[in-house]
Amino acid sequence: MVEGPIPLEQLLIANGTKEFYGHNKAFGTIGSFMAIISIMSSSLLILFVTHSKHGLSTTYHRIVFGMSIADILFSLSLATFNAINPSDVDYFVWNAHGNQASCSAQGFVGTFGAHSGLLYSCSLNLYYLAVVRYQKKDYYIRNRIEPFLHGIPLGYALIFAITRLVRQKFNNGGGQSCTFGVYNPPHCIGYEDGEIREG
């Protein structure tokens, strides 16, 4: 005997989706507090670098400065206590009060910060490779290598984030932030089969 579609609330509770997708208040709160701690730590690192004896005059300090800015951008996208997430998914994401535009902005900033931060980490490794292994002088590194150590992380991250933004790929995948994922919230389950859920 075929019954009608299962009401959405029962479906979410039955398969554990409600807890899995971050409706848990503790998950959103702890993640945001961790992001705030990361912002404060990176801000202190920037303060130490800019107020040091050499300031931003060394390649190493400029790379660390870029890494810290990237971390702040990524952490800012996570430090929202889920409030930027679209309100149409508030039944499975705690504290969602935003819209698709705020989700896209969060996704853009987070993606740019995450990708540039990872690539700045690679830049720092390449810097140490040039200094320690190949014993390159600061003048050579500053003029020949450093433009790539900044240009590649910033250029790649910017192009990647803009491409995702233009193609409207920033959606809430059910977690704390809007990332590039398929928009397939639980209220769309069965939609392709012609089912219409209550709620």
Secondary structure as GFF3:
##gff-version 3
##sequence-region A 1 199
A	DSSP	alpha_helix	8	14	.	.	.	ID=ss1
A	DSSP	alpha_helix	17	20	.	.	.	ID=ss2
A	DSSP	alpha_helix	25	50	.	.	.	ID=ss3
A	DSSP	alpha_helix	59	78	.	.	.	ID=ss4
A	DSSP	three_ten_helix	87	89	.	.	.	ID=ss5
A	DSSP	alpha_helix	100	128	.	.	.	ID=ss6
A	DSSP	pi_helix	129	133	.	.	.	ID=ss7
A	DSSP	alpha_helix	138	140	.	.	.	ID=ss8
A	DSSP	pi_helix	141	145	.	.	.	ID=ss9
A	DSSP	alpha_helix	146	166	.	.	.	ID=ss10
A	DSSP	beta_strand	170	172	.	.	.	ID=ss11
A	DSSP	beta_strand	178	180	.	.	.	ID=ss12
A	DSSP	three_ten_helix	186	188	.	.	.	ID=ss13
A	DSSP	three_ten_helix	191	193	.	.	.	ID=ss14
###
